[in-house]
Amino acid sequence: MAATQCNISFAIDYTSSQPIIGAKASYKIQGSADAPYIHNITPIPASGNVISLPNISVPGEYELTVELTGADGITVTEKSKFKIGNCNPSATLFWENANTNVSGNYKTAVRIRISINGNIVVNTLDKNVNYISTDGIETWKKLSVNPGDRILFEAIVEVTGGNSIGNIWAHTTTGTAGITAATPPTAPNTVLLFHDFMSPNFTEGHVFQHSFTIEQGKNYAILTDWFQ
């Protein structure tokens, strides 16, 4: 019988004055004397890209180290942890931070932060300026998650001109394509998980925060759509 395998993915968010010429992730079971597994990240990721590690079949608490090397030879290191359990069939968490700015008069910056089991895997101000309401979840960014994973979603208002408006829509679906934030939705078996409305009353520093646990047989889709 083949060993059960788990998928781990995370987003890279960085700002650099130098071109990045090298990127790698190394990981091993926490406290192990074994040499870490080395995963060279190619092509060089842009800020906001999601990185997937090779399938992992051994359960345990893992230490993860991500290194980015600039053209000046300086290497920046970030450390975190992740847990491999029994690897039930995985699910997908789709997410999109959309910028709907028709007039250019709405000055908003919203930071999206997603944590899985206490580990931050997405932390970015990047926004999709080309998003349209008919874009299906198959065009969004995505993370691999497992049943039982604890998810913390945060949308942090970092800049607002006092006239910012927008929405956060979160749904579950049994599909991997289609539209969830629509009436009627086209993604199969779409169910509303939560909805927030942002009005000019929300000031800089306000945090929209939701936590939930991944359930068997469900995928998740979170859309932030702001006038920015």
Buried (B, 14 or more C-beta within 10 A) or exposed (E): EEEBEBBBBBBBBBEEEEEBEBBBBBBBBEEEEEEBBEBEBEEEBEBBBBBBBEEBEEBBEBBBBBBBBBEEEEEEEBEBEBBBBEBBEBBBBBBBBBBBBEEEEBBBBBBBBBBBBEBBBBBBBBBBEEBEEEBBBEBBBBBBBBBEBEBBBBBBBEEBEEEBBBBBBBBBBEBBEBBBBBEEBBBEEBEEBEEBEBEEEBEBEBEBEBEBEBEEEBBBBBBBBBBB
